[in-house]
Amino acid sequence: MADPSSYRPKPGQIPDSPGVYKFRDEHRRVIYVGKAKSLRPRLSSYFQDLANLHPRTRTMVTTAASVEWTVVSTEVEALQLEYSWIKEFDPRFNVKYRDDKSYPSLAVTLNEEFPRVQVMRGPKKKGVRYFGPYGHAWAIRETVDLMLRVFPVRTCSAGVFKNAARTGRPCLLGYIGKCSAPCVGRVTPDEHRELAEQFCDFMAGRTGQYLKRIEREMHEAAEDMEYEKAARLRDDIGALRRALEKNAVVFNDATDADLIALAEDELEAAVQIFHVRGGRVRGQRGWVTDKVEAVDTAGLVEHALQQLYGEEQGDAVPKEVLVPAMPEDAPAVSQWLAARRGSNVSLRIPQRGDKKDLMATVQRNAQQALVLHKTKRASDLTTRSRALEEIAEALGLDSAPLRIECFDISHLQGDDVVASMVVFEDGLPRKSEYRRFQIKTFEGQDDVRSMHEVLTRRFRRYLQEKEKTGEWIQENGAGEVPAEPDPAMEDDGRPKRFAYPPQLVVVDGGQPQVAAAQRALDELGIDDVAVCGLAKRLEEVWVPGEDDPVVLPRSSEGLYLLQRVRDTAHDFAIRYQRTKRAKRFRAGPLDDVPGLGETRKLALIKHFGSVKKLRSATIDQICEVPGIGRKTAETVAAFLAQAAPAAPAVNTATGEIIEDDEDTAAVAPAVSPPERGQQV
């Protein structure tokens, strides 16, 4: 922890003009960017008594080791420069805005004398009929606007309703026929409640009877030559049909069902529900729960059913409930659901057809909900701070590990051994500093030796960069505006690849991998970096030199953060390993055959199994491959006959084909990581 007075600018150095300032840590990394109308008072405010600073500001100034500024002409220029620097440096202490929203539902307040149709958010209230939730509030308002032609239910607030009753004049909707105006006595309370109940019935899926009734009335009006009434009824039918079109049709029949899907990991589970009424998706809801007990998927389904239907009665419980796994006591659960509904309820797992396809869609939504929850949880400052404090306490660290690096090894039966390094700062991933390694010294299923090699290479590079930085500071000193290039930056302005050390190294593995990582640090003389490992089987945390692991509670934020770091490194390693396999496959001699594309090349390899067997095949045998004509077969045979016989086989390469320095490849993943559970 640095003392802010050690780098406080001298009096008179800070200009009294607009500008942008940067705080850097001891490794010359930008950790905060700000702007000011006047730099002098703004920067001076950071160097007051620490007790008077906000906790987050106090953490920032004690983490920083220097401050520098740039003077601009106007506040607009300061704003533009601040934005550019925040995008460029991604400072850890700058605010990161993330979307947060609650989903609205269409509600009918049947608990009031004159029920009201409105948009509602938040927890359910007793006596209110809900439909949804919907993705957007405007979608609800559009649907309601169309249906008010047929079901003119009150939509005004209590204040507007009382004011209309006092003045005896209805609102605009009452004048244009989209409200039955109970406020001025145009309908009785019973008549208005009947309209509200019909509105609820229509929204619940019983649409056919209303459409048929209105069509019958339309024809009767036309026969009686009441053409204006018939035209109005025709328009009402069109409005109802447009309202129905806003709900996706998923089943041809009038199916009433709820589909429940789960996405889970070791600590949490996301539940997602689709409500289908009349063959249409009428609503969607979901939540994420902590797995505070040892529970399997069947147990989670049972808990979800209790949560979903515990306070529901009658038609709110559908005829059919589709689940991913049957509860342990399925007959009892079915009886409980039937008692809530008042009639039989089918509880089953969809096996085929449209219902199975829709269940797959619900499952994808559950997976996305879990990912979104993890993102929101990771973005919460209080939660991240608690997680880092728990890790520091469990591992006996002097301070919270603000920078964590995690390493993982991946290979396919000992071939194409690669490693990954991911970086988390303040509990958030810093993708620009992810690194990948190609194991150079040997091939084989030896994760321990691979881990030792990777840690050695990574921290040897750090020591080299540290030595260069020290030499630069001795020669140039520290000033407001460096006259020489920053030693911690590349020529293009980006940070050097291994310039910053972590406070904590996490390895994917148990005691052997942890021992190998610690041995690598000891051999390099690095004693200020902590090491731990996270074993997948029981999620145990291993530390060097200990025979027993550290067991964190399953609900621990610290364990959640370690799992997220480990899983990110695992996914990153898998992607790189697959990329290497793909490159190795494309490096075969068939790539040089003129006119032979990827599809036919794959067909040849699949048919013969290897290039060696393909080389010994006759032209007639090559022609047997689908898509290969005689001319192409002659070209392939002639080319392979001229090629060197020692060329490596496509699927069984024995040496390295790709020649590159993987230490220096900075790859920030541009696609979503694979689903959990994928192994290499």
C-alpha positions in Angstrom: 0.0 0.0 0.0 1.5 3.3 -1.1 1.5 6.6 0.9 -0.2 9.3 -1.3 2.2 11.9 0.2 5.1 10.1 -1.5 3.9 11.1 -5.0 2.0 14.3 -4.2 2.9 17.0 -6.6 4.7 20.0 -5.2 2.8 23.3 -4.6 2.5 25.3 -7.8 3.2 22.4 -10.1 -0.5 21.6 -10.9 -1.9 24.2 -13.4 -5.2 26.0 -12.7 -6.8 25.0 -16.0 -9.0 22.3 -17.6 -7.4 19.0 -18.1 -7.4 15.2 -17.8 -5.4 13.3 -15.2 -4.2 9.7 -14.8 -3.2 7.8 -11.7 -0.7 5.0 -12.3 0.4 2.2 -10.0 3.9 1.1 -9.2 4.1 -0.8 -12.5 3.2 2.3 -14.5 -0.3 0.9 -15.3 -3.2 3.4 -15.5 -5.7 2.7 -12.7 -7.9 5.8 -12.9 -8.7 8.5 -15.4 -10.5 11.7 -14.5 -11.2 15.2 -15.9 -11.6 18.5 -14.2 -12.6 22.1 -15.0 -9.6 23.1 -12.9 -6.9 20.5 -12.3 -5.4 22.2 -9.2 -8.3 21.9 -6.7 -9.4 18.6 -8.1 -6.1 16.8 -7.7 -5.5 18.5 -4.4 -8.7 16.9 -3.1 -7.1 13.4 -3.5 -4.3 14.2 -1.2 -6.2 15.1 2.0 -6.5 13.0 5.1 -7.3 9.4 4.1 -10.0 9.2 6.8 -12.0 11.9 4.9 -12.0 10.0 1.6 -14.6 7.7 0.3 -13.5 4.0 0.8 -13.2 3.5 -3.0 -11.2 6.7 -3.4 -9.0 5.8 -0.5 -8.2 2.4 -2.1 -7.4 4.1 -5.4 -5.0 6.6 -4.0 -3.2 4.1 -1.8 -2.9 1.7 -4.8 -1.5 4.4 -7.1 2.2 5.4 -7.1 2.1 8.4 -9.4 -0.2 11.0 -11.0 0.2 12.9 -14.3 -2.0 15.2 -16.2 -2.6 16.8 -19.6 -3.8 20.4 -20.0 -6.5 21.1 -22.6 -8.2 24.2 -23.9 -11.8 23.5 -23.0 -13.9 21.2 -20.9 -15.3 19.6 -24.1 -11.8 18.6 -25.0 -11.3 17.3 -21.5 -14.4 15.2 -21.8 -13.3 13.8 -25.2 -9.8 13.0 -23.9 -11.2 11.3 -20.8 -13.5 9.1 -22.8 -10.6 8.1 -25.2 -8.3 7.3 -22.3 -10.9 5.2 -20.5 -11.5 3.2 -23.6 -7.8 2.8 -24.2 -6.6 2.0 -20.7 -9.7 0.4 -19.2 -8.8 1.7 -15.7 -9.8 -0.6 -12.9 -11.2 2.1 -10.6 -13.3 3.8 -13.2 -17.1 3.1 -13.1 -18.3 0.4 -15.5 -22.0 0.7 -16.3 -23.9 -2.4 -16.9 -27.6 -2.9 -17.9 -30.0 -3.8 -15.1 -33.7 -4.3 -15.5 -36.7 -6.0 -14.2 -39.3 -7.5 -16.5 -42.8 -6.0 -16.5 -46.1 -7.9 -16.4 -49.6 -7.1 -17.5 -51.7 -6.9 -14.3 -55.5 -6.7 -13.7 -56.3 -5.5 -10.2 -59.3 -7.7 -9.4 -59.0 -6.8 -5.8 -60.4 -3.3 -6.5 -64.1 -2.3 -6.9 -63.3 -1.2 -10.4 -60.5 -3.4 -11.7 -57.7 -1.7 -13.6 -55.4 -2.9 -16.4 -51.8 -1.7 -16.0 -48.2 -2.5 -16.3 -46.6 -3.8 -13.1 -43.1 -4.7 -11.9 -41.8 -6.3 -8.8 -43.3 -8.9 -6.5 -46.9 -10.1 -7.0 -49.7 -8.7 -4.9 -52.7 -10.7 -3.6 -55.9 -10.4 -5.6 -54.1 -9.2 -8.8 -54.2 -11.3 -11.9 -50.9 -11.3 -13.8 -50.0 -12.1 -17.4 -46.4 -12.3 -18.6 -43.7 -11.2 -17.8 -42.9 -9.5 -21.1 -39.6 -8.3 -22.5 -40.7 -4.7 -22.9 -43.4 -2.5 -21.3 -44.2 -1.0 -24.7 -45.2 -4.5 -25.9 -47.8 -4.7 -23.1 -49.2 -1.2 -23.9 -49.6 -2.1 -27.6 -51.5 -5.2 -26.7 -53.7 -3.4 -24.2 -54.4 -0.6 -26.7 -55.7 -3.1 -29.3 -57.8 -5.1 -26.8 -59.5 -2.0 -25.2 -61.7 -1.8 -28.3 -63.4 -5.0 -27.3 -62.9 -5.0 -23.5 -63.0 -1.3 -22.5 -61.6 -1.8 -19.0 -60.4 1.0 -16.8 -56.7 1.8 -17.2 -56.4 5.2 -15.4 -54.7 5.8 -12.0 -56.6 6.3 -8.8 -56.1 10.0 -8.9 -57.4 10.4 -12.4 -60.4 8.1 -11.6 -61.3 10.2 -8.5 -61.0 13.5 -10.3 -63.3 12.2 -13.2 -65.8 11.0 -10.6 -65.7 14.4 -8.9 -66.2 16.5 -12.0 -68.6 14.1 -13.8 -66.5 14.1 -16.9 -64.6 11.0 -18.2 -61.1 11.0 -19.6 -60.2 10.9 -23.3 -60.5 7.1 -23.5 -64.0 7.3 -22.2 -64.9 9.7 -25.1 -63.3 7.6 -27.8 -64.8 4.3 -26.6 -61.7 2.6 -25.1 -63.0 2.8 -21.6 -66.5 2.0 -20.3 -66.2 5.1 -18.0 -67.3 3.5 -14.7 -66.1 6.7 -13.0 -69.2 8.6 -14.3 -71.6 5.7 -13.9 -71.9 4.5 -17.5 -71.6 0.9 -16.3 -72.3 -0.6 -13.0 -69.4 -2.1 -10.9 -70.7 -5.6 -11.7 -70.8 -4.9 -15.5 -67.2 -3.5 -15.3 -66.0 -6.5 -13.4 -67.5 -8.8 -16.0 -65.5 -6.9 -18.7 -62.3 -7.3 -16.6 -62.9 -11.0 -16.2 -63.5 -11.4 -19.9 -60.3 -9.5 -20.6 -58.5 -12.0 -18.3 -60.1 -15.0 -20.0 -59.0 -13.8 -23.3 -55.4 -13.2 -22.1 -55.4 -16.6 -20.5 -55.9 -18.3 -23.9 -59.7 -18.7 -24.2 -59.8 -16.7 -27.4 -61.8 -18.8 -29.7 -65.2 -18.3 -28.0 -64.9 -14.5 -28.1 -63.8 -14.4 -31.7 -66.7 -16.6 -32.7 -69.2 -14.6 -30.6 -68.1 -11.3 -32.2 -68.1 -12.8 -35.7 -71.7 -14.1 -35.1 -72.8 -10.6 -33.9 -71.1 -9.1 -36.9 -73.0 -11.3 -39.3 -76.3 -10.7 -37.5 -75.8 -6.9 -37.6 -75.1 -7.1 -41.4 -78.2 -9.1 -41.9 -80.2 -6.5 -40.0 -78.6 -3.8 -42.2 -76.8 -2.3 -39.1 -73.7 -1.7 -41.2 -72.0 0.7 -38.8 -72.3 -1.8 -36.0 -71.0 -4.6 -38.3 -68.1 -2.5 -39.3 -67.2 -1.7 -35.7 -67.4 -5.4 -34.8 -65.2 -6.2 -37.9 -62.6 -3.8 -36.6 -62.8 -5.3 -33.2 -62.1 -8.8 -34.7 -59.1 -7.3 -36.5 -57.8 -5.7 -33.3 -58.1 -9.0 -31.4 -56.3 -10.9 -34.2 -53.5 -8.4 -34.2 -53.2 -8.8 -30.4 -52.9 -12.5 -30.9 -50.2 -12.1 -33.5 -48.0 -10.5 -30.9 -47.7 -13.8 -29.1 -45.6 -16.5 -30.8 -47.5 -19.6 -32.0 -45.7 -22.7 -30.8 -48.3 -25.4 -31.0 -51.1 -26.0 -33.5 -53.5 -27.2 -30.9 -54.9 -25.3 -27.9 -52.1 -26.5 -25.6 -52.0 -25.1 -22.0 -48.6 -25.9 -20.5 -45.7 -24.5 -18.5 -42.2 -25.5 -19.6 -39.5 -25.4 -17.0 -35.8 -25.7 -17.8 -32.6 -25.4 -15.6 -29.0 -24.4 -16.1 -26.7 -25.0 -13.2 -23.2 -25.2 -11.9 -21.7 -26.2 -8.6 -23.0 -23.2 -6.6 -26.0 -21.8 -8.5 -28.9 -22.7 -10.7 -31.0 -20.7 -13.1 -34.7 -21.6 -13.6 -36.5 -20.4 -16.7 -40.3 -20.9 -17.3 -42.3 -20.4 -20.5 -46.1 -20.1 -20.1 -48.0 -21.5 -23.1 -51.7 -20.8 -23.3 -53.9 -21.7 -26.2 -50.8 -22.9 -28.1 -49.1 -19.5 -27.7 -46.2 -18.3 -25.5 -48.0 -15.9 -23.2 -45.2 -15.1 -20.8 -41.8 -15.9 -19.5 -40.2 -15.7 -16.1 -37.1 -17.0 -14.3 -34.8 -16.7 -11.3 -31.4 -17.7 -10.1 -31.0 -19.6 -6.8 -28.0 -20.5 -4.7 -27.4 -24.2 -4.2 -27.0 -24.1 -0.5 -27.5 -27.8 -0.2 -26.4 -30.9 -2.1 -29.3 -31.1 -4.6 -29.5 -32.7 -8.0 -31.6 -31.6 -11.0 -34.6 -33.6 -9.9 -34.5 -31.8 -6.5 -34.2 -28.4 -8.3 -37.2 -29.2 -10.4 -39.2 -29.9 -7.3 -38.1 -26.7 -5.6 -39.0 -24.8 -8.8 -42.5 -26.3 -8.8 -43.0 -25.3 -5.2 -41.8 -21.8 -5.9 -43.9 -21.5 -9.1 -47.3 -22.9 -7.9 -47.1 -22.5 -4.1 -49.5 -19.6 -4.1 -51.4 -20.3 -7.3 -54.9 -21.7 -7.6 -57.2 -22.8 -10.3 -56.4 -22.0 -13.9 -53.1 -20.5 -12.9 -51.8 -24.1 -12.7 -51.9 -25.4 -16.3 -53.1 -28.8 -17.5 -49.6 -29.9 -18.4 -46.2 -29.1 -16.8 -43.1 -30.1 -18.8 -39.8 -30.5 -16.9 -36.2 -31.6 -17.7 -36.2 -34.3 -15.0 -38.9 -35.9 -12.9 -38.9 -35.1 -9.1 -38.0 -37.9 -6.9 -41.6 -38.3 -5.6 -43.3 -37.5 -8.9 -46.7 -39.0 -8.0 -47.0 -36.9 -4.9 -46.0 -33.7 -6.8 -48.6 -34.5 -9.4 -51.3 -34.9 -6.8 -50.2 -31.6 -5.2 -50.5 -29.8 -8.5 -53.8 -31.4 -9.2 -55.1 -30.2 -5.8 -53.9 -26.7 -6.6 -55.7 -26.7 -10.0 -58.8 -28.6 -9.0 -58.3 -31.2 -11.8 -55.6 -33.6 -13.1 -52.2 -32.1 -14.1 -49.8 -34.0 -16.4 -46.2 -33.8 -15.2 -43.8 -35.3 -17.7 -40.6 -34.9 -19.7 -41.1 -34.1 -23.4 -39.5 -36.8 -25.6 -40.2 -35.7 -29.1 -41.8 -33.3 -31.4 -42.6 -29.6 -31.0 -42.7 -29.7 -27.2 -39.2 -31.1 -27.0 -38.0 -28.4 -29.4 -39.6 -25.7 -27.3 -38.0 -27.2 -24.2 -34.6 -26.8 -25.9 -35.4 -23.1 -26.4 -36.3 -22.7 -22.8 -33.0 -24.4 -21.8 -31.0 -21.9 -23.9 -32.8 -19.1 -22.2 -32.0 -20.6 -18.8 -28.3 -20.8 -19.8 -28.3 -17.2 -20.9 -30.0 -16.2 -17.6 -27.3 -17.9 -15.6 -24.6 -16.2 -17.6 -26.3 -12.8 -17.2 -26.6 -13.4 -13.4 -22.9 -14.2 -13.2 -22.0 -11.0 -15.1 -24.2 -8.9 -12.8 -22.8 -10.6 -9.7 -19.3 -10.1 -10.9 -19.9 -6.4 -11.7 -21.2 -5.6 -8.2 -18.4 -3.8 -6.3 -19.5 -4.9 -2.8 -19.7 -8.6 -3.9 -16.3 -8.5 -5.6 -14.7 -6.8 -2.6 -16.1 -9.5 -0.2 -14.9 -12.2 -2.5 -11.3 -10.9 -2.6 -11.4 -10.4 1.2 -12.5 -14.0 1.7 -9.7 -15.3 -0.6 -7.2 -13.2 1.3 -8.4 -14.5 4.6 -8.5 -18.1 3.5 -5.0 -18.1 2.0 -3.5 -15.9 4.7 -2.6 -13.0 2.4 -1.6 -9.6 3.8 -4.0 -7.8 1.4 -6.8 -8.6 -1.1 -5.4 -10.0 -4.4 -6.3 -7.2 -6.8 -4.7 -9.0 -9.7 -5.2 -12.8 -10.1 -3.7 -14.9 -12.9 -4.9 -18.4 -13.6 -3.1 -21.1 -15.6 -4.5 -24.3 -17.2 -3.1 -27.0 -19.4 -4.9 -28.6 -22.3 -4.0 -31.4 -24.7 -5.6 -34.3 -26.7 -4.1 -37.6 -25.5 -0.7 -36.0 -25.1 -0.6 -34.2 -28.5 -0.8 -30.4 -29.0 -0.1 -29.6 -25.4 -1.0 -25.9 -24.8 -1.6 -23.7 -21.8 -3.6 -20.6 -21.1 -3.3 -17.6 -18.8 -6.2 -15.4 -17.9 -6.2 -12.3 -15.8 -8.8 -10.9 -13.4 -8.4 -7.5 -11.8 -10.6 -6.5 -9.0 -12.7 -9.6 -9.7 -13.3 -8.7 -13.3 -11.7 -10.3 -16.4 -9.1 -8.3 -18.2 -9.3 -9.9 -21.6 -6.7 -7.8 -23.2 -4.1 -9.5 -21.0 -5.0 -13.1 -21.7 -2.1 -15.1 -22.9 -1.7 -18.6 -24.5 1.4 -20.8 -24.5 2.6 -23.7 -26.7 4.5 -26.2 -24.6 7.9 -26.5 -26.3 10.1 -28.9 -24.3 8.1 -32.1 -24.6 4.8 -33.7 -25.6 2.8 -36.0 -23.3 0.2 -36.2 -20.6 2.3 -34.5 -17.9 0.4 -31.5 -16.6 2.8 -31.1 -13.8 5.9 -30.5 -16.0 3.8 -28.4 -18.4 2.6 -26.2 -15.5 6.2 -25.7 -14.3 7.4 -24.7 -17.8 4.5 -22.2 -18.3 5.1 -20.5 -14.9 8.8 -20.4 -15.5 8.4 -18.7 -18.9 5.8 -16.3 -17.7 7.7 -15.0 -14.7 11.1 -15.0 -16.4 9.6 -12.5 -18.9 8.3 -10.5 -15.9 11.8 -10.3 -14.4 13.2 -9.2 -17.7 10.6 -6.4 -18.1 11.1 -5.4 -14.4 14.9 -5.1 -15.0 14.3 -2.9 -18.1 11.9 -0.6 -16.1 14.4 -0.2 -13.3 17.2 0.8 -15.7 14.9 3.3 -17.4 13.9 5.0 -14.2 17.5 5.3 -13.1 18.4 7.0 -16.4 15.4 9.2 -16.8 13.8 9.7 -13.4 10.0 10.4 -13.0 8.4 13.6 -14.2 5.1 15.1 -15.3 5.6 14.3 -18.9 8.1 11.5 -19.7 10.7 12.6 -22.3 11.6 9.0 -23.1 9.3 6.1 -24.1 7.5 4.5 -21.2 9.3 1.2 -20.3 6.0 -0.5 -19.5 4.5 0.3 -22.9 5.1 -1.1 -26.4 5.8 1.1 -29.3 2.1 1.2 -30.3 1.1 2.4 -26.8 -0.2 -0.9 -25.4 1.1 -2.3 -22.1 3.9 -4.8 -22.4 2.8 -8.4 -22.2 4.3 -9.6 -19.0 5.1 -6.3 -17.2 2.8 -6.7 -14.2 3.0 -9.4 -11.5 -0.1 -10.8 -9.9 -0.7 -11.0 -6.2 -2.1 -14.5 -6.6 -1.5 -17.3 -9.1 -4.3 -19.9 -9.4 -3.6 -23.2 -11.2 -6.2 -25.6 -12.4 -5.4 -28.7 -10.5 -4.5 -30.1 -7.1 -1.5 -30.6 -4.9 1.0 -31.7 -7.7 0.2 -28.7 -9.9 0.5 -26.3 -7.0 3.8 -27.7 -6.0 5.1 -27.4 -9.6 4.0 -23.8 -9.7 5.6 -22.9 -6.4 8.8 -24.6 -7.5 9.0 -22.5 -10.6 8.6 -19.3 -8.6 11.2 -20.4 -6.1 13.7 -21.2 -8.8 13.3 -17.6 -10.1 13.6 -16.1 -6.7 10.1 -14.7 -6.6 8.7 -14.7 -3.1 5.9 -12.0 -3.2 3.4 -13.9 -5.3 1.0 -16.3 -3.6 0.0 -19.6 -5.2 -3.1 -21.8 -4.9 -4.9 -24.5 -6.9 -8.5 -25.3 -7.4 -9.3 -29.0 -7.9 -12.5 -29.8 -9.9 -13.7 -32.9 -8.1 -14.6 -31.3 -4.7 -13.8 -27.7 -5.4 -11.0 -27.8 -2.9 -8.4 -25.0 -2.6 -4.8 -26.3 -2.3 -1.8 -24.3 -1.1 1.9 -25.1 -1.3 3.4 -27.2 1.5 0.0 -28.3 3.0 -1.2 -31.8 3.2 -4.9 -30.8 3.6 -6.8 -28.5 1.3 -8.6 -25.3 2.3 -12.4 -25.8 2.1 -14.4 -22.7 1.5 -18.2 -22.7 2.1 -20.2 -23.6 -1.0 -22.0 -20.2 -0.7 -18.7 -18.3 -0.4 -18.2 -15.4 -2.8 -14.5 -16.2 -2.7 -15.0 -19.7 -4.0 -17.4 -18.4 -6.7 -14.7 -16.0 -7.9 -12.0 -18.8 -7.9 -14.3 -21.0 -9.9 -15.0 -18.3 -12.4 -11.3 -17.6 -12.9 -10.5 -21.4 -13.2 -13.4 -22.0 -15.7 -12.4 -19.0 -17.8 -8.8 -20.3 -18.1 -10.1 -23.8 -18.9 -12.3 -22.6 -21.7 -9.6 -20.4 -23.1 -7.1 -23.3 -23.2 -9.7 -25.6 -24.9 -10.2 -23.0 -27.7 -6.5 -22.7 -28.3 -6.0 -26.4 -28.3 -8.8 -26.9 -30.9 -7.3 -24.1 -33.0 -3.9 -25.9 -33.0 -5.6 -29.2 -34.0 -7.3 -27.4 -36.9 -4.1 -25.8 -38.1 -2.3 -29.1 -37.8 -5.0 -30.8 -39.9 -4.7 -28.1 -42.6 -1.0 -28.5 -42.8 -1.1 -31.8 -44.7 0.2 -32.3 -48.2 -3.4 -32.3 -49.7 -3.4 -28.5 -49.1 -1.1 -28.1 -52.0 -3.1 -30.1 -54.5 -4.4 -27.6 -57.1 -8.2 -27.3 -57.4 -8.9 -29.5 -54.3 -11.2 -27.7 -51.8 -11.8 -28.3 -48.1 -14.9 -30.4 -48.6 -13.3 -32.9 -51.0 -10.1 -33.0 -49.0 -12.0 -34.0 -45.9 -13.9 -36.6 -47.9 -10.7 -38.2 -49.1 -9.2 -38.3 -45.5 -12.5 -39.7 -44.1 -12.6 -42.4 -46.8 -9.0 -43.6 -46.7 -8.1 -42.7 -43.1 -4.7 -41.2 -43.8 -2.6 -39.7 -46.5 -0.4 -42.8 -46.5 -3.3 -45.0 -47.5 -4.5 -42.4 -50.0 -1.0 -42.4 -51.7 -1.1 -46.2 -52.2 -4.6 -46.1 -53.7 -5.3 -46.5 -57.4 -7.1 -43.9 -59.5 -10.2 -46.1 -59.6 -10.2 -46.4 -55.9 -9.9 -42.6 -55.5 -12.9 -42.2 -57.9 -15.0 -44.1 -55.4 -15.0 -41.2 -53.0 -18.2 -39.1 -53.4 -17.5 -35.8 -55.3 -14.2 -37.0 -56.8 -14.2 -37.3 -60.6 -11.6 -39.1 -62.6 -9.7 -36.0 -63.6 -9.5 -34.9 -59.9 -8.4 -38.4 -58.9 -5.6 -38.3 -61.5 -4.4 -34.9 -60.2 -4.4 -36.1 -56.6 -2.5 -39.4 -57.5 0.0 -37.5 -59.6 0.7 -34.9 -57.0 1.1 -37.4 -54.1 3.4 -39.5 -56.3 5.7 -36.5 -56.7 5.4 -35.5 -53.0 8.1 -36.6 -50.6 7.2 -39.9 -49.1 8.2 -38.8 -45.6 5.5 -36.1 -45.5 3.6 -36.3 -42.2 0.2 -37.8 -42.2 -2.7 -35.4 -41.7 -4.1 -36.9 -38.5 -1.0 -38.3 -36.9 1.6 -35.5 -37.0 4.7 -36.4 -35.0 6.3 -33.0 -34.8 5.5 -29.3 -34.5 4.0 -27.8 -37.7 3.2 -24.3 -36.5 6.3 -22.3 -35.8 5.4 -19.2 -33.7 6.1 -17.7 -30.3 2.9 -18.3 -28.4 4.2 -16.4 -25.4 3.8 -13.2 -27.3 0.3 -13.9 -28.7 -2.3 -11.7 -26.9 -5.7 -13.1 -27.7 -8.8 -11.6 -26.2 -11.7 -14.1 -26.9 -14.1 -12.6 -29.4 -16.7 -15.3 -29.0 -18.6 -16.7 -26.0 -16.8 -19.5 -24.1 -17.9 -23.1 -24.6 -20.5 -24.5 -22.3 -19.4 -25.8 -19.0 -18.5 -29.4 -18.9 -16.6 -29.6 -22.2 -13.4 -31.4 -21.7 -10.3 -31.9 -23.8 
